[in-house]
Amino acid sequence: MARKKLVRFEEVNNNKNVLQEGKEYFDLIKGKWNSFFFQNDNPIVLELGCGKGEYTVGLGKIFPERNFIGIDVKGDRLAVGSNDAISANLDNVAFLRLSILELEKFFDVGEVSEIWITFPDPQSRLRNERRRLTSKRFLGIYSNILAVEGILNLKTDNEDFFNFSIEQLKIKGVKDLIFTDDLYNSNLLTLCHGIQTNFEKKYLSRGQKIKFLTCTPLK
Ligand SMILES: C[S@@+](CC[C@H](N)C(=O)[O-])C[C@H]1O[C@@H](n2cnc3c(N)ncnc32)[C@H](O)[C@@H]1O
């Protein structure tokens, strides 16, 4: 394994703002993020498939009165966000190394106030439809952990995935669904708080249009 990756794995192991299997609180944290970890009553916001956690860290800086948790399976990517949060002294930011399918084991019903899904793998093959982060089974998971009136946001470059997501959300009967297929020429841009992710920057440099939607999934 590359040395840089090994260093990153060591960092996620040592950094107190990352929870992963084997670490303190990992098996106890469901329903107790605020009492055990953040030690306040502030709303909790998740970034799913956060990679290096640009939204988690960026929003953490803008909204000190909210708590942010970036979730990804890849420890080396989480290490980057974790280090950034430590450098910026953000005690309202944490990272969780986890598969999104396991979310309900780590968050109680209604424990989360908002979810960001940032540039997920589009899983373009039809046989992978169930793996898309906006497929029926994932939307069911989000609805369970989101508070009543909780918000779901999605940013993507992929048109087919975006259309699939809108279709799935309409089938679910979500409230207040608004979207744009050209974020940087839309008045919805303000809802994205001026943050760009690592993948977003790559897609923008290739001239691709960024798509964005926001809604309230029904219970
Ligand atoms: C295309 S990258 C985007 C990363 C980042 N959000 C960005 O915009 O730069 C997708 C990320 O989702 C993560 N991911 C994919 N499926 C996942 C799952 N089931 N659970 C947790 N993370 C997942 C991958 O590890 C990867 O870091």
The ligand as an SDF file (V2000), in Angstrom:
LIG
                    3D

 27 29  0  0  0  0  0  0  0  0999 V2000
  -17.5540   10.2330   -6.5410 C   0  0  0  0  0  0  0  0  0  0  0  0
  -17.0360   10.2660   -4.8670 S   0  0  0  0  0  0  0  0  0  0  0  0
  -17.5420   11.8970   -4.3320 C   0  0  0  0  0  0  0  0  0  0  0  0
  -16.7860   12.3430   -3.1240 C   0  0  0  0  0  0  0  0  0  0  0  0
  -17.1570   13.7610   -2.6270 C   0  0  0  0  0  0  0  0  0  0  0  0
  -18.5200   13.8210   -2.1810 N   0  0  0  0  0  0  0  0  0  0  0  0
  -16.9300   14.7900   -3.6810 C   0  0  0  0  0  0  0  0  0  0  0  0
  -17.9050   15.3290   -4.2270 O   0  0  0  0  0  0  0  0  0  0  0  0
  -15.7550   15.1140   -3.9570 O   0  0  0  0  0  0  0  0  0  0  0  0
  -18.2160    9.1970   -4.0990 C   0  0  0  0  0  0  0  0  0  0  0  0
  -17.8710    8.8520   -2.6620 C   0  0  0  0  0  0  0  0  0  0  0  0
  -18.9150    8.0670   -2.1080 O   0  0  0  0  0  0  0  0  0  0  0  0
  -18.3540    7.0480   -1.3050 C   0  0  0  0  0  0  0  0  0  0  0  0
  -19.3430    5.9630   -1.2330 N   0  0  0  0  0  0  0  0  0  0  0  0
  -19.8900    5.2910   -2.2680 C   0  0  0  0  0  0  0  0  0  0  0  0
  -20.7860    4.3980   -1.8140 N   0  0  0  0  0  0  0  0  0  0  0  0
  -20.8030    4.4930   -0.4610 C   0  0  0  0  0  0  0  0  0  0  0  0
  -21.5300    3.8380    0.5760 C   0  0  0  0  0  0  0  0  0  0  0  0
  -22.4290    2.8890    0.3160 N   0  0  0  0  0  0  0  0  0  0  0  0
  -21.2800    4.1900    1.8560 N   0  0  0  0  0  0  0  0  0  0  0  0
  -20.3700    5.1740    2.1510 C   0  0  0  0  0  0  0  0  0  0  0  0
  -19.6610    5.8430    1.1980 N   0  0  0  0  0  0  0  0  0  0  0  0
  -19.8720    5.5160   -0.0910 C   0  0  0  0  0  0  0  0  0  0  0  0
  -17.0630    6.6680   -2.0120 C   0  0  0  0  0  0  0  0  0  0  0  0
  -16.1440    6.0630   -1.1270 O   0  0  0  0  0  0  0  0  0  0  0  0
  -16.5880    8.0370   -2.5130 C   0  0  0  0  0  0  0  0  0  0  0  0
  -15.7250    8.6740   -1.6050 O   0  0  0  0  0  0  0  0  0  0  0  0
  1  2  1  0
  2  3  1  0
  2 10  1  0
  3  4  1  0
  4  5  1  0
  5  6  1  0
  5  7  1  0
  7  8  2  0
  7  9  1  0
 10 11  1  0
 11 12  1  0
 11 26  1  0
 12 13  1  0
 13 14  1  0
 13 24  1  0
 14 15  1  0
 14 23  1  0
 15 16  2  0
 16 17  1  0
 17 18  1  0
 17 23  2  0
 18 19  1  0
 18 20  2  0
 20 21  1  0
 21 22  2  0
 22 23  1  0
 24 25  1  0
 24 26  1  0
 26 27  1  0
M  CHG  2   2   1   9  -1
M  END
$$$$
